[in-house]
Every structure is written in structure tokens, then in C-alpha cells.
Amino acid sequence: MNQKIYELSRSLAWFGAIVLLAIGLMSVVSIIGRAFSFAGLGPVPGDFELVEAGTAFVVFCFMPWCHLKMGHATVDMLWGVYPAAMRRALTVFSDALMFLIWVLLIWRMGVATLEYRDNGETTFILHMPVWFGYAASMVPALFGCFIYLWRLLEDIGLVSPPAGFVTAEGVH
């Protein structure tokens, strides 16, 4: 099962990369359209709204893989001088804290999604319901919450990463 979880997380990150590429291309088209407005072209309608919703989605797609790879930014100035038991305890504590923060984030995103759906708020230009962006981001965010729990279970030795998996720890 751990192999499937890692593969799904990596695939989600690649999907996020494709969405990010699409957002970037749309931004370029929109900028070119603005630059050539004298020729009858114009920006992509709602480009800012699409970038906002798409960027949130992309971040939630990237976070699970980053966490599995231990790719978050860390301050390693004194890490090497700590005893192994202290490093392990700090790792468990930080991953437990991150999991709890992720649970809080999911809860508040869920509340916000329902509130935006109930009040019918839409974006200014596209008139797209605001809750659509929240709901789209909720899918990778829920998976991310599961991944944060999985890393915590790895830290305490209840599950293990796939054989041969290499983290980015210490590469920064």
C-alpha cells in the first residue's frame, strides 16, 4: 500500500505541474493580448480569477509529495549536533504538529466552501461561484492531510516508505 500512496502523491504533484503550466501559458496569452489591445486583442477574461483558484489548487497538489520527500525548508544549523533520539523526537513532534495544522486547515476550508456555496458569492468577471475553487482545492488538500498522517506513522515506525525511496532531506 505504501508504494501506491507514494505513486499517487507523485502523480498528483505532476498533475499540479501541468495545471501550473496551463496557468502560466494563460497568463502569457493574457499579457500578449493586453500588449496588442491596439490591434483588437485583449486579456483572457477572468485571468486573475483563474490564476487565484488554480494556484491554490496547485499548491495543494504539490504539498503531499514535498512532505513525503521531506522537502520543506528547514533550519539545519544545529540539527547535526543533536543526539539521534532528540532528532527523532523533534521530527515526530513537528510532523504531528503539521498534521494537526493540516486537519485545522481542512476543517476551515470545508466550512468556507459551504459558506461560499450557501451565500452564492461569485467572482467579479467570470461570475464563477467562489466555492468552486475551494471545492477543487479540497480534493488534493484531503489527500495531503492523509499524507501528513502517513508521514507521522512512518516517523513512529507503524508504516515504512517504499524500498529504495530517497528523501530530499539535507539537500538544501
CNS distance restraints for C-alpha pairs under 8 A (distance, minus, plus):
assign (resid   1 and name CA) (resid   5 and name CA) 6.35 0.50 0.50
assign (resid   2 and name CA) (resid   6 and name CA) 6.25 0.50 0.50
assign (resid   2 and name CA) (resid 159 and name CA) 7.88 0.50 0.50
assign (resid   2 and name CA) (resid 160 and name CA) 7.25 0.50 0.50
assign (resid   2 and name CA) (resid 161 and name CA) 6.15 0.50 0.50
assign (resid   2 and name CA) (resid 162 and name CA) 5.98 0.50 0.50
assign (resid   3 and name CA) (resid   7 and name CA) 6.09 0.50 0.50
assign (resid   3 and name CA) (resid 161 and name CA) 7.51 0.50 0.50
assign (resid   3 and name CA) (resid 162 and name CA) 5.43 0.50 0.50
assign (resid   4 and name CA) (resid   8 and name CA) 5.98 0.50 0.50
assign (resid   5 and name CA) (resid   9 and name CA) 6.11 0.50 0.50
assign (resid   6 and name CA) (resid  10 and name CA) 6.12 0.50 0.50
assign (resid   6 and name CA) (resid  65 and name CA) 7.69 0.50 0.50
assign (resid   6 and name CA) (resid  68 and name CA) 7.71 0.50 0.50
assign (resid   6 and name CA) (resid 162 and name CA) 7.82 0.50 0.50
assign (resid   7 and name CA) (resid  11 and name CA) 6.05 0.50 0.50
assign (resid   8 and name CA) (resid  12 and name CA) 6.06 0.50 0.50
assign (resid   9 and name CA) (resid  13 and name CA) 6.34 0.50 0.50
assign (resid   9 and name CA) (resid  64 and name CA) 6.09 0.50 0.50
assign (resid   9 and name CA) (resid  65 and name CA) 5.33 0.50 0.50
assign (resid  10 and name CA) (resid  14 and name CA) 6.36 0.50 0.50
assign (resid  10 and name CA) (resid  65 and name CA) 5.73 0.50 0.50
assign (resid  11 and name CA) (resid  15 and name CA) 6.13 0.50 0.50
assign (resid  12 and name CA) (resid  16 and name CA) 6.13 0.50 0.50
assign (resid  12 and name CA) (resid  61 and name CA) 5.52 0.50 0.50
assign (resid  12 and name CA) (resid  62 and name CA) 7.21 0.50 0.50
assign (resid  12 and name CA) (resid  65 and name CA) 7.97 0.50 0.50
assign (resid  12 and name CA) (resid 140 and name CA) 7.67 0.50 0.50
assign (resid  13 and name CA) (resid  17 and name CA) 6.24 0.50 0.50
assign (resid  13 and name CA) (resid  61 and name CA) 5.16 0.50 0.50
assign (resid  13 and name CA) (resid  62 and name CA) 4.74 0.50 0.50
assign (resid  13 and name CA) (resid  63 and name CA) 7.92 0.50 0.50
assign (resid  13 and name CA) (resid  64 and name CA) 7.85 0.50 0.50
assign (resid  13 and name CA) (resid  65 and name CA) 6.35 0.50 0.50
assign (resid  14 and name CA) (resid  18 and name CA) 6.38 0.50 0.50
assign (resid  15 and name CA) (resid  19 and name CA) 6.34 0.50 0.50
assign (resid  15 and name CA) (resid  61 and name CA) 7.42 0.50 0.50
assign (resid  16 and name CA) (resid  20 and name CA) 6.04 0.50 0.50
assign (resid  16 and name CA) (resid  57 and name CA) 7.45 0.50 0.50
assign (resid  16 and name CA) (resid  58 and name CA) 4.72 0.50 0.50
assign (resid  16 and name CA) (resid  59 and name CA) 7.60 0.50 0.50
assign (resid  16 and name CA) (resid  61 and name CA) 5.20 0.50 0.50
assign (resid  16 and name CA) (resid  62 and name CA) 6.47 0.50 0.50
assign (resid  17 and name CA) (resid  21 and name CA) 6.10 0.50 0.50
assign (resid  17 and name CA) (resid  58 and name CA) 7.17 0.50 0.50
assign (resid  18 and name CA) (resid  22 and name CA) 6.25 0.50 0.50
assign (resid  19 and name CA) (resid  23 and name CA) 6.20 0.50 0.50
assign (resid  19 and name CA) (resid  54 and name CA) 7.15 0.50 0.50
assign (resid  19 and name CA) (resid  58 and name CA) 6.75 0.50 0.50
assign (resid  20 and name CA) (resid  24 and name CA) 6.15 0.50 0.50
assign (resid  20 and name CA) (resid  54 and name CA) 7.35 0.50 0.50
assign (resid  20 and name CA) (resid  55 and name CA) 7.07 0.50 0.50
assign (resid  20 and name CA) (resid  58 and name CA) 6.39 0.50 0.50
assign (resid  21 and name CA) (resid  25 and name CA) 6.14 0.50 0.50
assign (resid  22 and name CA) (resid  26 and name CA) 6.05 0.50 0.50
assign (resid  23 and name CA) (resid  27 and name CA) 6.15 0.50 0.50
assign (resid  23 and name CA) (resid  50 and name CA) 7.67 0.50 0.50
assign (resid  23 and name CA) (resid  51 and name CA) 6.09 0.50 0.50
assign (resid  23 and name CA) (resid  54 and name CA) 6.94 0.50 0.50
assign (resid  23 and name CA) (resid  55 and name CA) 7.92 0.50 0.50
assign (resid  24 and name CA) (resid  28 and name CA) 6.29 0.50 0.50
assign (resid  25 and name CA) (resid  29 and name CA) 6.22 0.50 0.50
assign (resid  26 and name CA) (resid  30 and name CA) 6.05 0.50 0.50
assign (resid  26 and name CA) (resid  44 and name CA) 7.36 0.50 0.50
assign (resid  26 and name CA) (resid  47 and name CA) 7.39 0.50 0.50
assign (resid  27 and name CA) (resid  31 and name CA) 6.08 0.50 0.50
assign (resid  27 and name CA) (resid  44 and name CA) 7.96 0.50 0.50
assign (resid  27 and name CA) (resid  47 and name CA) 6.90 0.50 0.50
assign (resid  27 and name CA) (resid  51 and name CA) 7.95 0.50 0.50
assign (resid  28 and name CA) (resid  32 and name CA) 6.11 0.50 0.50
assign (resid  29 and name CA) (resid  33 and name CA) 6.01 0.50 0.50
assign (resid  29 and name CA) (resid  43 and name CA) 7.38 0.50 0.50
assign (resid  29 and name CA) (resid  44 and name CA) 7.17 0.50 0.50
assign (resid  30 and name CA) (resid  34 and name CA) 6.22 0.50 0.50
assign (resid  30 and name CA) (resid  42 and name CA) 7.02 0.50 0.50
assign (resid  30 and name CA) (resid  43 and name CA) 4.19 0.50 0.50
assign (resid  30 and name CA) (resid  44 and name CA) 4.83 0.50 0.50
assign (resid  30 and name CA) (resid  47 and name CA) 7.07 0.50 0.50
assign (resid  31 and name CA) (resid  35 and name CA) 6.17 0.50 0.50
assign (resid  31 and name CA) (resid  43 and name CA) 6.40 0.50 0.50
assign (resid  32 and name CA) (resid  36 and name CA) 6.18 0.50 0.50
assign (resid  32 and name CA) (resid  42 and name CA) 7.96 0.50 0.50
assign (resid  32 and name CA) (resid  43 and name CA) 7.53 0.50 0.50
assign (resid  33 and name CA) (resid  37 and name CA) 6.05 0.50 0.50
assign (resid  33 and name CA) (resid  41 and name CA) 5.05 0.50 0.50
assign (resid  33 and name CA) (resid  42 and name CA) 4.24 0.50 0.50
assign (resid  33 and name CA) (resid  43 and name CA) 4.78 0.50 0.50
assign (resid  33 and name CA) (resid  44 and name CA) 7.36 0.50 0.50
assign (resid  34 and name CA) (resid  41 and name CA) 6.88 0.50 0.50
assign (resid  34 and name CA) (resid  42 and name CA) 4.87 0.50 0.50
assign (resid  34 and name CA) (resid  43 and name CA) 5.06 0.50 0.50
assign (resid  35 and name CA) (resid  42 and name CA) 7.83 0.50 0.50
assign (resid  36 and name CA) (resid  40 and name CA) 7.03 0.50 0.50
assign (resid  36 and name CA) (resid  41 and name CA) 5.63 0.50 0.50
assign (resid  36 and name CA) (resid  42 and name CA) 6.95 0.50 0.50
assign (resid  37 and name CA) (resid  41 and name CA) 4.59 0.50 0.50
assign (resid  37 and name CA) (resid  42 and name CA) 5.13 0.50 0.50
assign (resid  43 and name CA) (resid  47 and name CA) 7.45 0.50 0.50
assign (resid  45 and name CA) (resid 125 and name CA) 6.90 0.50 0.50
assign (resid  45 and name CA) (resid 126 and name CA) 7.15 0.50 0.50
assign (resid  46 and name CA) (resid  50 and name CA) 6.22 0.50 0.50
assign (resid  46 and name CA) (resid 125 and name CA) 5.34 0.50 0.50
assign (resid  46 and name CA) (resid 126 and name CA) 5.57 0.50 0.50
assign (resid  47 and name CA) (resid  51 and name CA) 6.08 0.50 0.50
assign (resid  48 and name CA) (resid  52 and name CA) 6.08 0.50 0.50
assign (resid  49 and name CA) (resid  53 and name CA) 6.34 0.50 0.50
assign (resid  49 and name CA) (resid 123 and name CA) 6.95 0.50 0.50
assign (resid  49 and name CA) (resid 125 and name CA) 7.85 0.50 0.50
assign (resid  49 and name CA) (resid 126 and name CA) 7.80 0.50 0.50
assign (resid  50 and name CA) (resid  54 and name CA) 5.77 0.50 0.50
assign (resid  51 and name CA) (resid  55 and name CA) 5.74 0.50 0.50
assign (resid  52 and name CA) (resid  56 and name CA) 6.49 0.50 0.50
assign (resid  53 and name CA) (resid  57 and name CA) 6.38 0.50 0.50
assign (resid  53 and name CA) (resid 133 and name CA) 5.00 0.50 0.50
assign (resid  53 and name CA) (resid 134 and name CA) 7.67 0.50 0.50
assign (resid  54 and name CA) (resid  58 and name CA) 6.11 0.50 0.50
assign (resid  54 and name CA) (resid 133 and name CA) 7.54 0.50 0.50
assign (resid  55 and name CA) (resid  59 and name CA) 6.19 0.50 0.50
assign (resid  56 and name CA) (resid  60 and name CA) 6.48 0.50 0.50
assign (resid  56 and name CA) (resid 133 and name CA) 7.97 0.50 0.50
assign (resid  56 and name CA) (resid 137 and name CA) 6.51 0.50 0.50
assign (resid  57 and name CA) (resid  61 and name CA) 6.33 0.50 0.50
assign (resid  57 and name CA) (resid 133 and name CA) 7.58 0.50 0.50
assign (resid  57 and name CA) (resid 136 and name CA) 6.64 0.50 0.50
assign (resid  57 and name CA) (resid 137 and name CA) 4.55 0.50 0.50
assign (resid  57 and name CA) (resid 140 and name CA) 7.41 0.50 0.50
assign (resid  58 and name CA) (resid  62 and name CA) 6.29 0.50 0.50
assign (resid  59 and name CA) (resid  63 and name CA) 6.17 0.50 0.50
assign (resid  60 and name CA) (resid  64 and name CA) 7.40 0.50 0.50
assign (resid  60 and name CA) (resid 137 and name CA) 6.50 0.50 0.50
assign (resid  60 and name CA) (resid 140 and name CA) 5.46 0.50 0.50
assign (resid  60 and name CA) (resid 141 and name CA) 5.36 0.50 0.50
assign (resid  60 and name CA) (resid 144 and name CA) 7.06 0.50 0.50
assign (resid  61 and name CA) (resid  65 and name CA) 7.92 0.50 0.50
assign (resid  61 and name CA) (resid 140 and name CA) 5.44 0.50 0.50
assign (resid  61 and name CA) (resid 141 and name CA) 7.46 0.50 0.50
assign (resid  61 and name CA) (resid 144 and name CA) 7.85 0.50 0.50
assign (resid  62 and name CA) (resid  66 and name CA) 6.21 0.50 0.50
assign (resid  63 and name CA) (resid  67 and name CA) 6.07 0.50 0.50
assign (resid  63 and name CA) (resid 144 and name CA) 6.66 0.50 0.50
assign (resid  64 and name CA) (resid  68 and name CA) 6.26 0.50 0.50
assign (resid  64 and name CA) (resid 143 and name CA) 7.42 0.50 0.50
assign (resid  64 and name CA) (resid 144 and name CA) 4.79 0.50 0.50
assign (resid  64 and name CA) (resid 145 and name CA) 7.99 0.50 0.50
assign (resid  64 and name CA) (resid 147 and name CA) 5.80 0.50 0.50
assign (resid  64 and name CA) (resid 148 and name CA) 7.22 0.50 0.50
assign (resid  65 and name CA) (resid  69 and name CA) 6.11 0.50 0.50
assign (resid  66 and name CA) (resid  70 and name CA) 6.05 0.50 0.50
assign (resid  66 and name CA) (resid  71 and name CA) 4.95 0.50 0.50
assign (resid  66 and name CA) (resid  72 and name CA) 6.44 0.50 0.50
assign (resid  67 and name CA) (resid  71 and name CA) 6.03 0.50 0.50
assign (resid  67 and name CA) (resid  72 and name CA) 6.54 0.50 0.50
assign (resid  67 and name CA) (resid 147 and name CA) 7.70 0.50 0.50
assign (resid  67 and name CA) (resid 148 and name CA) 7.17 0.50 0.50
assign (resid  67 and name CA) (resid 151 and name CA) 7.71 0.50 0.50
assign (resid  68 and name CA) (resid 147 and name CA) 7.36 0.50 0.50
assign (resid  68 and name CA) (resid 151 and name CA) 6.61 0.50 0.50
assign (resid  68 and name CA) (resid 167 and name CA) 7.33 0.50 0.50
assign (resid  69 and name CA) (resid 166 and name CA) 7.24 0.50 0.50
assign (resid  69 and name CA) (resid 167 and name CA) 4.34 0.50 0.50
assign (resid  69 and name CA) (resid 168 and name CA) 5.39 0.50 0.50
assign (resid  69 and name CA) (resid 169 and name CA) 7.25 0.50 0.50
assign (resid  70 and name CA) (resid 167 and name CA) 5.81 0.50 0.50
assign (resid  70 and name CA) (resid 168 and name CA) 5.68 0.50 0.50
assign (resid  70 and name CA) (resid 169 and name CA) 5.45 0.50 0.50
assign (resid  71 and name CA) (resid 167 and name CA) 7.43 0.50 0.50
assign (resid  71 and name CA) (resid 168 and name CA) 5.36 0.50 0.50
assign (resid  71 and name CA) (resid 169 and name CA) 6.32 0.50 0.50
assign (resid  73 and name CA) (resid 172 and name CA) 7.58 0.50 0.50
assign (resid  75 and name CA) (resid  79 and name CA) 7.87 0.50 0.50
assign (resid  76 and name CA) (resid  80 and name CA) 7.23 0.50 0.50
assign (resid  76 and name CA) (resid 170 and name CA) 7.97 0.50 0.50
assign (resid  78 and name CA) (resid  82 and name CA) 6.84 0.50 0.50
assign (resid  79 and name CA) (resid  87 and name CA) 7.14 0.50 0.50
assign (resid  82 and name CA) (resid  86 and name CA) 6.21 0.50 0.50
assign (resid  82 and name CA) (resid  87 and name CA) 6.25 0.50 0.50
assign (resid  83 and name CA) (resid  87 and name CA) 6.37 0.50 0.50
assign (resid  84 and name CA) (resid  88 and name CA) 6.15 0.50 0.50
assign (resid  85 and name CA) (resid  89 and name CA) 6.15 0.50 0.50
assign (resid  86 and name CA) (resid  90 and name CA) 6.06 0.50 0.50
assign (resid  87 and name CA) (resid  91 and name CA) 6.07 0.50 0.50
assign (resid  88 and name CA) (resid  92 and name CA) 6.19 0.50 0.50
assign (resid  88 and name CA) (resid 155 and name CA) 7.69 0.50 0.50
assign (resid  89 and name CA) (resid  93 and name CA) 6.04 0.50 0.50
assign (resid  90 and name CA) (resid  94 and name CA) 5.97 0.50 0.50
assign (resid  91 and name CA) (resid  95 and name CA) 6.04 0.50 0.50
assign (resid  91 and name CA) (resid 155 and name CA) 7.24 0.50 0.50
assign (resid  92 and name CA) (resid  96 and name CA) 5.98 0.50 0.50
assign (resid  92 and name CA) (resid 152 and name CA) 6.44 0.50 0.50
assign (resid  92 and name CA) (resid 155 and name CA) 5.76 0.50 0.50
assign (resid  92 and name CA) (resid 156 and name CA) 6.92 0.50 0.50
assign (resid  93 and name CA) (resid  97 and name CA) 6.09 0.50 0.50
assign (resid  94 and name CA) (resid  98 and name CA) 6.07 0.50 0.50
assign (resid  95 and name CA) (resid  99 and name CA) 6.08 0.50 0.50
assign (resid  95 and name CA) (resid 148 and name CA) 7.06 0.50 0.50
assign (resid  95 and name CA) (resid 151 and name CA) 7.11 0.50 0.50
assign (resid  95 and name CA) (resid 152 and name CA) 5.61 0.50 0.50
assign (resid  96 and name CA) (resid 100 and name CA) 6.27 0.50 0.50
assign (resid  96 and name CA) (resid 149 and name CA) 7.77 0.50 0.50
assign (resid  96 and name CA) (resid 152 and name CA) 6.14 0.50 0.50
assign (resid  97 and name CA) (resid 101 and name CA) 6.18 0.50 0.50
assign (resid  98 and name CA) (resid 102 and name CA) 6.05 0.50 0.50
assign (resid  98 and name CA) (resid 148 and name CA) 7.04 0.50 0.50
assign (resid  99 and name CA) (resid 103 and name CA) 6.21 0.50 0.50
assign (resid  99 and name CA) (resid 145 and name CA) 6.63 0.50 0.50
assign (resid  99 and name CA) (resid 148 and name CA) 5.19 0.50 0.50
assign (resid  99 and name CA) (resid 149 and name CA) 5.93 0.50 0.50
assign (resid  99 and name CA) (resid 152 and name CA) 7.72 0.50 0.50
assign (resid 100 and name CA) (resid 104 and name CA) 6.27 0.50 0.50
assign (resid 101 and name CA) (resid 105 and name CA) 6.12 0.50 0.50
assign (resid 102 and name CA) (resid 106 and name CA) 6.16 0.50 0.50
assign (resid 102 and name CA) (resid 144 and name CA) 7.89 0.50 0.50
assign (resid 102 and name CA) (resid 145 and name CA) 5.71 0.50 0.50
assign (resid 102 and name CA) (resid 148 and name CA) 7.63 0.50 0.50
assign (resid 103 and name CA) (resid 107 and name CA) 6.18 0.50 0.50
assign (resid 103 and name CA) (resid 145 and name CA) 6.44 0.50 0.50
assign (resid 104 and name CA) (resid 108 and name CA) 6.21 0.50 0.50
assign (resid 105 and name CA) (resid 109 and name CA) 5.99 0.50 0.50
assign (resid 106 and name CA) (resid 110 and name CA) 6.03 0.50 0.50
assign (resid 106 and name CA) (resid 138 and name CA) 7.37 0.50 0.50
assign (resid 106 and name CA) (resid 141 and name CA) 6.83 0.50 0.50
assign (resid 106 and name CA) (resid 142 and name CA) 6.82 0.50 0.50
assign (resid 106 and name CA) (resid 145 and name CA) 7.67 0.50 0.50
assign (resid 107 and name CA) (resid 111 and name CA) 6.33 0.50 0.50
assign (resid 108 and name CA) (resid 112 and name CA) 6.07 0.50 0.50
assign (resid 109 and name CA) (resid 113 and name CA) 5.97 0.50 0.50
assign (resid 109 and name CA) (resid 134 and name CA) 6.92 0.50 0.50
assign (resid 109 and name CA) (resid 138 and name CA) 7.23 0.50 0.50
assign (resid 110 and name CA) (resid 114 and name CA) 6.32 0.50 0.50
assign (resid 110 and name CA) (resid 138 and name CA) 7.53 0.50 0.50
assign (resid 111 and name CA) (resid 115 and name CA) 6.15 0.50 0.50
assign (resid 112 and name CA) (resid 116 and name CA) 6.01 0.50 0.50
assign (resid 112 and name CA) (resid 131 and name CA) 7.82 0.50 0.50
assign (resid 112 and name CA) (resid 134 and name CA) 7.74 0.50 0.50
assign (resid 113 and name CA) (resid 117 and name CA) 6.11 0.50 0.50
assign (resid 113 and name CA) (resid 131 and name CA) 5.06 0.50 0.50
assign (resid 113 and name CA) (resid 132 and name CA) 7.97 0.50 0.50
assign (resid 113 and name CA) (resid 134 and name CA) 5.60 0.50 0.50
assign (resid 113 and name CA) (resid 135 and name CA) 6.35 0.50 0.50
assign (resid 114 and name CA) (resid 118 and name CA) 6.02 0.50 0.50
assign (resid 114 and name CA) (resid 131 and name CA) 7.35 0.50 0.50
assign (resid 115 and name CA) (resid 119 and name CA) 6.10 0.50 0.50
assign (resid 116 and name CA) (resid 120 and name CA) 5.98 0.50 0.50
assign (resid 116 and name CA) (resid 121 and name CA) 5.88 0.50 0.50
assign (resid 116 and name CA) (resid 129 and name CA) 7.80 0.50 0.50
assign (resid 116 and name CA) (resid 130 and name CA) 6.31 0.50 0.50
assign (resid 116 and name CA) (resid 131 and name CA) 5.21 0.50 0.50
assign (resid 117 and name CA) (resid 121 and name CA) 7.20 0.50 0.50
assign (resid 117 and name CA) (resid 129 and name CA) 7.32 0.50 0.50
assign (resid 117 and name CA) (resid 130 and name CA) 7.53 0.50 0.50
assign (resid 117 and name CA) (resid 131 and name CA) 5.44 0.50 0.50
assign (resid 120 and name CA) (resid 129 and name CA) 6.62 0.50 0.50
assign (resid 120 and name CA) (resid 130 and name CA) 7.93 0.50 0.50
assign (resid 121 and name CA) (resid 129 and name CA) 5.90 0.50 0.50
assign (resid 121 and name CA) (resid 130 and name CA) 5.92 0.50 0.50
assign (resid 121 and name CA) (resid 131 and name CA) 7.87 0.50 0.50
assign (resid 122 and name CA) (resid 126 and name CA) 7.94 0.50 0.50
assign (resid 122 and name CA) (resid 127 and name CA) 4.88 0.50 0.50
assign (resid 122 and name CA) (resid 128 and name CA) 5.10 0.50 0.50
assign (resid 122 and name CA) (resid 129 and name CA) 4.13 0.50 0.50
assign (resid 122 and name CA) (resid 130 and name CA) 5.08 0.50 0.50
assign (resid 123 and name CA) (resid 127 and name CA) 4.68 0.50 0.50
assign (resid 123 and name CA) (resid 128 and name CA) 5.27 0.50 0.50
assign (resid 123 and name CA) (resid 129 and name CA) 6.33 0.50 0.50
assign (resid 123 and name CA) (resid 130 and name CA) 6.04 0.50 0.50
assign (resid 128 and name CA) (resid 132 and name CA) 7.44 0.50 0.50
assign (resid 129 and name CA) (resid 133 and name CA) 7.99 0.50 0.50
assign (resid 130 and name CA) (resid 134 and name CA) 7.11 0.50 0.50
assign (resid 131 and name CA) (resid 135 and name CA) 5.97 0.50 0.50
assign (resid 132 and name CA) (resid 136 and name CA) 6.07 0.50 0.50
assign (resid 133 and name CA) (resid 137 and name CA) 6.20 0.50 0.50
assign (resid 134 and name CA) (resid 138 and name CA) 6.04 0.50 0.50
assign (resid 135 and name CA) (resid 139 and name CA) 7.00 0.50 0.50
assign (resid 136 and name CA) (resid 140 and name CA) 7.86 0.50 0.50
assign (resid 137 and name CA) (resid 141 and name CA) 6.10 0.50 0.50
assign (resid 138 and name CA) (resid 142 and name CA) 5.91 0.50 0.50
assign (resid 139 and name CA) (resid 143 and name CA) 6.52 0.50 0.50
assign (resid 140 and name CA) (resid 144 and name CA) 5.99 0.50 0.50
assign (resid 141 and name CA) (resid 145 and name CA) 6.20 0.50 0.50
assign (resid 142 and name CA) (resid 146 and name CA) 6.47 0.50 0.50
assign (resid 143 and name CA) (resid 147 and name CA) 6.26 0.50 0.50
assign (resid 144 and name CA) (resid 148 and name CA) 6.18 0.50 0.50
assign (resid 145 and name CA) (resid 149 and name CA) 6.38 0.50 0.50
assign (resid 146 and name CA) (resid 150 and name CA) 6.13 0.50 0.50
assign (resid 147 and name CA) (resid 151 and name CA) 6.15 0.50 0.50
assign (resid 148 and name CA) (resid 152 and name CA) 6.33 0.50 0.50
assign (resid 149 and name CA) (resid 153 and name CA) 6.27 0.50 0.50
assign (resid 150 and name CA) (resid 154 and name CA) 6.23 0.50 0.50
assign (resid 150 and name CA) (resid 159 and name CA) 7.70 0.50 0.50
assign (resid 151 and name CA) (resid 155 and name CA) 6.15 0.50 0.50
assign (resid 152 and name CA) (resid 156 and name CA) 6.45 0.50 0.50
assign (resid 153 and name CA) (resid 157 and name CA) 6.16 0.50 0.50
assign (resid 153 and name CA) (resid 158 and name CA) 5.27 0.50 0.50
assign (resid 153 and name CA) (resid 159 and name CA) 5.79 0.50 0.50
assign (resid 154 and name CA) (resid 158 and name CA) 5.88 0.50 0.50
assign (resid 154 and name CA) (resid 159 and name CA) 4.87 0.50 0.50
assign (resid 154 and name CA) (resid 160 and name CA) 5.26 0.50 0.50
assign (resid 154 and name CA) (resid 161 and name CA) 7.06 0.50 0.50
assign (resid 161 and name CA) (resid 165 and name CA) 6.57 0.50 0.50
assign (resid 168 and name CA) (resid 172 and name CA) 7.80 0.50 0.50
